[in-house]
Amino acid sequence: MNITHVVENLNRGGLERMVLELVKLQHRQGHRCQVVCLFEPGSQAHELDALGIPVNGCNKQRGVDFRALSRARDLIRRHDTEVLHTHNAVAHYLGVLASLRLGVRRVINTRHGMGINQHTARREWLYRRALTRTDTVVTVCEAARRDAITLGIVPWPKAQVVPNGIALEGFAPASTSMRERLHRLLNLPDDATLIGNVGRLNWAKDQVGLIRAFGRLHAQRPDTALVLIGDGELRAELQREAADEGVGDRVYFLGDRTDVHELLQGLDLFVLSSLSEGYSIALLEACAVALPIVATDVGGNAEIVHDGHTGRLVPPGDPTALAEAILSLLREPLRATACGRAAREWVEQNGTLETMAGRYALLYHGVTDRAPCDYAY
């Protein structure tokens, strides 16, 4: 099957990582794939280049850019595209426009987040216009599908759920040796308890709330340290927040890393403090490393973390509740270990790349399922 994926770029991020892994697996399965990037190819495009999978940028400029649209159309046509799979709103309506009258057999769009951004009314209007030439709209969790239908973004007959999946081969459970390695990297004593977070440092991930929760936690557990993996526009503000909370020397900013899998294996507990979330790749990766998890109950988080079984769920924007949930798991190490094991078992059954790719393959062939996703724990 000839498949064209359309994205904005392949820079570092959860959406981009999912597209990369999906394309790699489809390539291994014998499909002929390409990725069309509306803007630049991005920092991760080399991974597909190394496999001989075409990645082309259209260098789109601000506003209407007919040259970029023509470039995208030429790439879709020359690939003899049978399935056009777009990712998020801009890539969708421009991809649909570029593919008109080219004989594309199926058009699939994946919306990777939740709901409508209040500053993108024009974008959503263009997106809804493109849905007239769209076979299926995929959301990455059941909560997102409900919101998309309720808010009038997607008509019910076209809405499907395909949860994200990850390649488990690169993940091993947390281990003593990896904890020792991370302790040495941070120059911490061996008995320090490491609490980790992976994500862009921005408002949606609410590391401000996480640092405030950690300040409360550290007052009761001075042996703890907070490890933030990722970078973003709020880094300086977060560093000031840590200093104001009196924990500036116990919050470690590791920035963007290529060894996230290994760093996760050195943690004792994973925390996701998001105010807004779709279906978190970071949570799936924490499950794969068998870490106990504390997460906010937003978006699809409750479809991954089952409160009391694989971790704890807390309300968003509540540092006190977040701190208490973390402390409850730290006080019961046997329970925390059991949560981590259950999380690994769950992701093996429900969160693999192969499971995700299989669901997309059905949609590519026109097979749909209207039943809500309900994954047993």
N, C-alpha and C positions, 0 to 999 in steps of 0.2 A: 504494500500500500504506500502511496506517495503522500507524505504528511508534511505540511508547512505549519510551523508554530510562529506566531507573531507576538512579539513582546516589545516593550519600550527599549530595554537593553538587558545585558546579562552582567550587570554589576552585582556586588555582593548583597544578598538579601534572601528572605525565605521564599518568595515567589520565584526568584531567579534560580535558586538552588533546586526547587521542585522541578522546574522546567528542564534544567540540565540533566537531572537524574532520570526523568521520564524519557527524554530524547535518547539518552544513552541506552536505556533498556529497550526502547523501540528499535533502535539501531541493531542491538544484539539479536533481537527477535526477527530480523530480516527486513524491516520496513525501510523505506528510503525517506530519510528525514532531512529537513533543513530548518534553520531558525532565521527569521527576518526580524531585525531590530530596527525600530522606527528611528532611533537616534544612533548613538555609537554602539558598536558590538559589546563593549563592556569588559571589565577586568577578568571575568571568568570564561570568556569565549574561547580562550586557548585550550580549555579542556575538550571542547568539541572539535576544534581544529586538529588536535592530536589524533583524533579518531577518524579523520577524513569526513566529518559531518559539516556541511557548509553553514557558516554563520556570516551574514551580510548585514551591514548597517546602511540605513537610508539617509543618515545625517539630516534628519528633519530639523527645520528652523521653527521659530515661534510663529504661531498663527497658521494660516493656510499655506501649505508648501506643496505646490503641484509637482515640483521636481522629485521630492521624496515619495509622493504618492505614485508617480510614474515608475520610480525605481522599485517600489514594493510590488507594483502590478507586474513588472517585467520578471521579477524573481519568482512570483507565484506562477506565472504562465510558463516559464522555462522549466520549472520543476514538474510540470504536468500534475499539479496538485489535485488530489482526490479529496483529501480531508484538510480543511483549514481550521486550525485550533488556535484561537486567540486568547490572550490573558489580560484581564481587566478591561476597563471601558475604552480608553483611548486606542489601544491596540485593536480593540474589536471594531469600532465603527470605521476606523481607517483601513483595517484589514478587509472588512466587508466591501467598502467602497472600491478598494484596489482590485478586488476579485470579481467584480460584476461581469457577467457574461463570459467568464472563463471556463465554465463547465465544472466548477467545483461541486463534488457530489454531496458532501456533508460540511456544515459549518457549526463548530462547537466553540462556545466561549466559557472560560472559567473566570468567575469573580472570586478573588482571593481574600477579600476583606468582608466587612460587615456594613450593610446599609449605604446611605448616601452621605457624601461629604457636603456640608451646607454651602461650601464655596464653589461647587461644581455643577450648578443648575444647567448651564449650557451643555456641559459634557454629558450629563445624564439624558438631556433631551436628544442629543445626537445618538447616544447609545440606544435609547428606546426606538428611534427610527430604524437603526440597524437590525433590531430584533425581527423585523418583518422578513428578513432574509437569513434568519438564524434557525437552525434545527433545535438546538439544545443549549440551555444556559446551566452551567454547573456551579454550584456553591460548594464550599469545602467543608461545611458542617450543616447539620439540620437546623441549628439556630439561625444561620445565615439564610437558608432557604425560606424559613418562615418570615423573617424580616423582609427579604426581597419581594415576596408575594404580598405581604401586608402593606408595604410602602409603595406598591405599584411599580416597582422596578422591573420585575419579570412576571409575565403571565404564568399562572399555575401550570398549564399543560407543557410548558417548555422547561420548567424548573426541575433539576435533578441534583442529587448530592453525590459527590465523589470525594471522600476525605483524603487528605494528603497522606502520602506514605514515604518511608525512608528506606534506604538500602542498609539492612542490618549487618551486612558483612563487615563494615568498618567499625562496629561498636563491640566493646567487651565490657562486662560489668566492672564497676569500680573495684579497685584493688589496693592492697597495702603498698605495693611498689609504686603505683601511680600517685598515691597520696604522698608518699615520701618524696617523689620527684617534685610535686607541686609545692610541698612545704619548703623544699630547698630553693625552688624558684622564687618564692616569696620571702625567704629567710625567716620562716616561722618555726617555732618549736614543734616537735613531733606530735604533741598532744593537742595542738590547736584544732578546733572544729571549723571546717571550711563550708560556708554557705555560698552557693553560686547562682548567678543570673547570666543568661545569654540574650543579647538583643541590642538593637540600636538604642543609643542614649537619646531618647526623645520623650515628648509628653505622653504619648500613647502607652509606652512601657512603664511609665511612672516609677522610675528609679528614685525620684525624690521621696515618694512614699516608702519605698523599700529602705532607703537610708534612714529615714525617721523610725521605721520599724526596727531596723538594726540597732539604732541608738538605744531604744528601750530594751531590746534583747541583750545587748552587750552589758548593760548595767547589771543584769542578773547572771549573765554568762560571760565573764571577761576572757574566757578561752576561745571565743568565737572570732572569726574574721569573715568579711564579705568580699567576694571576688566578682567583679563585673567584667564580663567578656563582651566586647563590642565597643563601637565608638559612635559619635554623633554630635549634634550641635549643642547638646546640654552638658558636655563633659566638664567645662569650667564651672558651670553653675552647680553641678553635682559635687564636684570637689569642694566647693565652698560650703555646700550643705553638710557634707561629711565633717568638715572642720567645725561648723557651727554646732553640730550634734555631739562634738567631743570625741569623734571616732575617726578623725582624719588619718590616723596612723594604722587603722584596722580595716580600711576600705581600699581595695586594690583595683586599680583601673588597668586592665591588660590590653585594651584597645582591640582592633580587628586582628584576628589570629587565624592561621591556617591549621592549627593543631587543636581545634575545639574538642574533637573526639577524645583526645588524650587528656585535656584539661578536665573534661567532665568526669573522667575516671578517677580523678584525684579529689573530687568533692565528697562531702558527707551528706549534703542535702541540696535540693534545687528549688529555687523560688522564682515564680513568674508573677509580677505585681501589676500587670497591665490594666489600664482603664478600658482599652478596646483591643479586641483580638479576633482573628478569624479562627483558623485551625492551626495551632502553633507547631511549627517544625521543631522549635526548641523544646517543647514539651515531649514530643515524640522521641527526640534524641535523649532526653533525660530518662524517659522510660526504658530506652534501649540499653542504657548504662545501669539500669536497675537502681536508680536513685529514688528515695522517698521525695515527694513533691508537695509543696504548698503553692497554690495558685489562686488567683482571683476568679470569681465566678462570673466571667464575661465571655461572650461569643461562644466558641466551641470548646472552651476549656473543660466544662463539665462532661463533655463527650469523650474526653481523654482521662481526666482525673476524677475518679469516683471517691467521694468523700468517705474517709474511714477505711477504704480498701487499698487504693494505690497512693493515697496521700490525703491532703486536707484542702478544702475549698473555703475561701473567705470572701466577704463583700469587697468590691473594689474601693479604693480611696480610703481605706481604714487601717492606718499603720498599727494601731493597737491590736486589732483582730489579727493582723498579719504576724505581728510579733508573738502573740499568744499561741497561734497555730504552730509556728516554728518551734517555739519553746516546748510545746506539748510533745512533738516528735523527738526532740533532743532529750527530753526527760525519759523517754521510753525507747531505748535503742533497739530492743528486740522487735517492737512494733514497727519502728521505722524500717528495719531490715526486711520485715515481712511485706511492708508496703512496696519497697523497691523490687522485691521478687515478683509481686503481683503485677507491678507496672511492666516489667520485662515480659511476663507471660502474655499480658494484654496486647502489647505492641507486636509480639510475634504472631498473634492471631488476627489482628485487625489493622495494624499500622505499617505494613510492609509496602515497599515500592511495587512489588509484583501484584499485590492486591489492588492497589490504585490503578496500575497500568491495565489490569484485566477489566476493571470497571470502565475505563475509558475506551478500551477496545470494543466493548459491547455498544457504547454510544456511537462510536465510529461506524458501526454496522446498523445503527438505527434501533437497537434494542434498549428500551427504557423501562424504568421501574418506578412506579408512583408511591410505593410504600415508604414511610419515613425510615431513616437509618436508626437502628436500635441495637447497639452492640452490647452483648452481655458481658458482665464481669465475672 
